[in-house]
Amino acid sequence: MQIAEVAKRLAVNTDLRVEVVYGGVGHRAQQERMEAGCDLVVATPGRFMELYLRNAFVTKNLSHLVLDEADRMMDFGFMPQLRKLLEILPNKRQNLLFSATYPPKTEEMAGEFLLWPTRVEAAPQSTPVETIVQSAYRAPNFGTKLNLLVSLLSGDDAPEQALIFVREKDQAERIGQAIHDGVSWSVKTLHANKGQNSRINAMDEFKAGELRYLVATDVASRGIDVPLLDLVVNATVPRDPHDYIHRIGRTGRAKRKGQAITLVDPSEKAALLRVEGLLGVPLDFHNVPEGIEVVGTPRWEAQAMARAIDREKRKSDPTFKGAFHEKKRKPFSKGKNASRRSGKRR
């Protein structure tokens, strides 16, 4: 939607017709607009194919294919959809691929779409904006992170607006509730379980400055452009270090100063090392301020953290068995019931 808005502004003095199609909403209105004709369509792969199969348009005159956010498109499992897309497009066309990061995996997959490409690099890969001040806190569990976050957002130097990133949808809801109860009612959550209209409203309110806090999963790490955003908080460390660059890049835009704070628990040590390895420098860690309640770790969370640590260790050592390796069997007792276990009668 943002790309389509910019395209329409650029084409205002031309006769180019721009349309945008995406899932999460009914297809009828989008189909009618496509049937009326357009020159530039901005689309998600799934909805594009759906409208094509409904004969909303033909592709024989298509001359350019642009893949934006290519690393994420390929990482999120869009490859089967993209391959189907190539089957319905003319062979004679120009392909363009845009990506803020270009890891080896993406470069390898890009070979399917590009022939002898010219590579243009506008800036070194994964370079955070210099105007962003980065720092981090260690916390033993998610409950302590919640208390720390509420404190950061309710102090005398609290930001006017903050964007909080998490890894999972239920974490987003817990944080949203904690901010609502302890900081401000002006907070919304943004994740894959939210309807498309709900996401659009939350984004519009946040960009307009009508919403103080937005809690989001990585679904929004590349789609939010709020020039006056003061603070980004990583309530969880992303597994992919490139996502860290995209997350904190939501602040410090247009040469403004910004702040990025990351909250780290013991299970995120490996993910933190990957982030620091990509940055080339360690994050500046601070002690948890006095007065912040450090809560106990629930049993279910301790188990989840142990499993996460095991997964990371298994990545580096496939022979690692882990804390949840099957328990050793207890040897049979040699007492008076031993003969019964062996099936013998006394």
N, C-alpha and C positions, 0 to 999 in steps of 0.2 A: 504493500500500500504506500509506503514511503517513497519507494522508487517510482511508482506510477505518478505520485503527486509532483515529484521533481521533474519527471519527463513531461508532464502536462505544462508545467511552468516554462520549460525550455522550448516547447513547441507552440507556445501561445500565438506567435506571429507566423505560423505555418498552417498548412492544411492537414497536418498529420493527426490521425485519430488514435488516441491512446486508450487502451482498456486494461483492467486488472481483474484477474480471476484467481480464486483461492477456495479452499475447502472450509468446512465448519459452518457454512451457511447454505441456503437453498441454491440450486443451480439455475432455476428458471430465468431469473432476471439477468444473470451473467450470460446465459445462452442467447437470450434475445439481443443483448448488446453485441455479442460476437457475430450473430447472424446478420446484423445491420452493417457489419464490416468495420475493420480497423487496420491500422498500419503498424502499430507497435502493441504487442500484448506482453504484459508482465504477469507471470503465472507461477504457481506451484506445479510440479510435474504431475501429481495425481489428478488435480482438477482439469489441467490442460488435456490430459488423455481422456478423461470422462467426457468433456465437451466435444472432443474430436470424434469419439465413438457415437455421440448423439448427432453427428453431422452438423455441428454448429459452425464449422469453418472447414476450409481445405488448406493444405499446406504446400501446394505445388509452387506457389510464388514466393515462399519463404526464402530469404537470402542470407539472413544472419541469425546465428544462435549464440546467445550469451549465457554462460553459467556463472552466476554470482555466488559468493560464499562457497566456492567449490570445495574447499576442504571439509566444510560441515555437511554439504550435500552428500559427499562420498562417505563421510564418517557415519552419518545417520542412517545409512542403509538405503539411500535413494538410487543406488546403482542399477537395480533391476528396472526401476521406472525410467531411468535415463536411457538405458539400453533400448527399451520399448519405444522411447521417444525418437531415438535415432532411426528406427525402422520406418517411421512415417514421414521423415523429413527428406527433402531433396538432397541428393548426393553432392550437388554443386552448391556450396554455401560457404560462408565465412564463419568460423568458430572463434569465439573469444571466451577466455576463462579468467575470472577475477577471484582473488583470494588474499585475505590479509596475512595468512600464513601459508607456507608451502612445504610441508614436511615430505620426506621421501615417499611415504605411502600415497599421498595425494599426487605427487609427481608421476609415480608409476601408473596410477589409475588414469591420469590425464592423457596418457598415451593412447587410450581408446578413443578420445575425442579430438585430439589435435595431431596434425601432420606437420612435421618440421616447423614447430612454432618459434616465433621470435619472443624471447622472454624480456619483459621490462620490469625492473624492480625499483619502485619509487623510494623505498626506505629499507634499511636492514630488517630482516625478519624478526618478528616478535620483540620489537623495541618499544618499551612503554614510554609514554610522553614524559619529558623531563620535568614538567610542571606538577606532576603527581607525587605527593609525599606518601611513601609506603611504610606501613608498620604492621606489627602483629602482636597477638596475645596468645598465651597457652592456657588452655582450660581442660580440666579432667573429663568433662562430659558436656552433653548438649544442654542440660539444665543450667549449668554454670554459664555457658555461652549466652543463654537467654538473659540471665541476670546481668551479665556484663554488657550486653547489647542495650538493654533498657537504660543502664547507667550512662552509656555513651550518648544515647539519644536524648536524655533528659537533663543533661548538665547545663551549666550556664553558657557554655560555648557550643551548644547543640546546633547542628546544621539546619538551615531552612528546609532543605530537602535531602533525602538519603535513599539510595537504592541498595537493597539487601539481597544478595544472591545466596541460594542454597542448592543442594544437589537433588533433594527429593521433594515431592509434592506435600507429604505430610509435615515435613520440616517447615515448609513455607507457611502452612496453616498455623502451626504452633507459634512461629515467630509473629505472624500477623496478629494472633490473639494476644500474645504477650505485649506487643506494642500498643494495641488497642486498650488493654487493661492498665498498662503502666506508664504510657507516654502520651498518646494522642489517639483520638478516634479516626483521624485522617490517615488511614492506612488501607491498602488493598493488596490482594495476592494475585499473582499471575503465573499460571502453570498449565500443563496440558489438559487437566480435567475441567478447566474453565471454558465456557462457551465462547465462540468467536466474538460475539457482540460484547460480552463481558470483558474480554481482553482489550478490544478496541476502546471501550469506554475508560478502562483503567489507564491505558497508555495516553489517551487524549487528555485526561484530567491531570496526569503526572506531567506531561509536556507543557500544559497550560499553567502549571504552578498551583492548581487547585487541590492537588493531593500531595501531602508532605512525604509520605513513606510508601514505597512500593517494594513488595517482597516477591522475588521471582526466581524461578529455576532458569537454567541456561537457555530456555526458549527465548529469553529476551536479551541475552548477553550481547547480541550483535544488532538488535533492532531498535534500540532506544537512542535517540539523539536529543539530549536535553543540555544545551550549552551552559546553563547556569547551575548544573548539578554540583553540589558541594562535596558529597561523600558517597563512596561505594564501600559496602561492608561485605566481605566474603565470610558468611557465617559457617560455611564449610569450604574446605580446600578442593578445587576441582581436580578430578583424576587426570585430565589432560591439561598439561601446563599452558598450552596455547589458549585455553579457555580463560585462564587467569588474565592474560593480556587483554582479551576482549572484554572481560568483566570490568577491569579497572579503567579501561579506555572509555567507559561511559562518563567519566569525570575528566577534568583537565582539558576540556575541548575548547577550541577557538582561542588557544594560548592562555586560557584562564588557569588559575591554580586549583588543584583538587587534592583530595585526600582519599587514600585507600587503606582500609584496615582489614586484616585477616585474622580470624579466630581459629585456632588449631587445637585439636584434641590428639591423644596418643595414637589413635588409629590412622591419623593423616600424616604421619612423619614421612613416609615414602613419597606421598603426593607433594608434600612441601619441598622435599629435596629435588624433585623434578622441576618444580617452579623455580627454585633458586638456581638450579643448573641452567635453565633457559635464560634467566635474568643475568646470570654471570656474577651475581652478588647475593649474599644472604640478606634476608629481611631483617629489619630493625625490630627486635622483640622488646616488649615492655612487660613489667610485672602487673599482675591483676591488682587494680587499686584496692586499698583498704576499704572495708565496709561492704564489698561485694560478697554475697553469700555463695560459698562453694558447697554445692549440694552433693549428696552421695550419688554414686552411679547405680542405677537400677540393674537388676540381674540380667534382664533382657538386653539392655544396652551394652553391658559389659560383654555379653556373649557376641553381640553383633560387632563390637569393636574387635574382639579377638578373631572373629572370622575374617574381618577386613584385613587385619594384620597378616593372617595366614595367607590370604589371597595375594597380598603384595610379596610375601616371602616366596610363595610358590612361583611367582612370575620370574624371580631371579634364580630360583633353584627348584626345578621341576620334581626333584626327588624329596623335597621337603614334605613331611607328613602332616605337620601342624598340630595345634592344640586339640583339634577335634578328630584326630586319628582314632580308629576303633580301640576301645579299651582292651587291655590284656585280659584273657580269661583267667579266672581264678582256678588254681589247681584243685583237683578233687581232694576232699578231706580223707584222711586215713582213719577216721573214727569208726564208730559202730555202724554208721549208715553207708559206709563205702561199698559194701557188698551189694546193697540194695541198688545203688546207682549203676553198678556194673551189670545188673540183671541177675545176679546169683541169689539163691535162697540160702538162708542160714540153716 
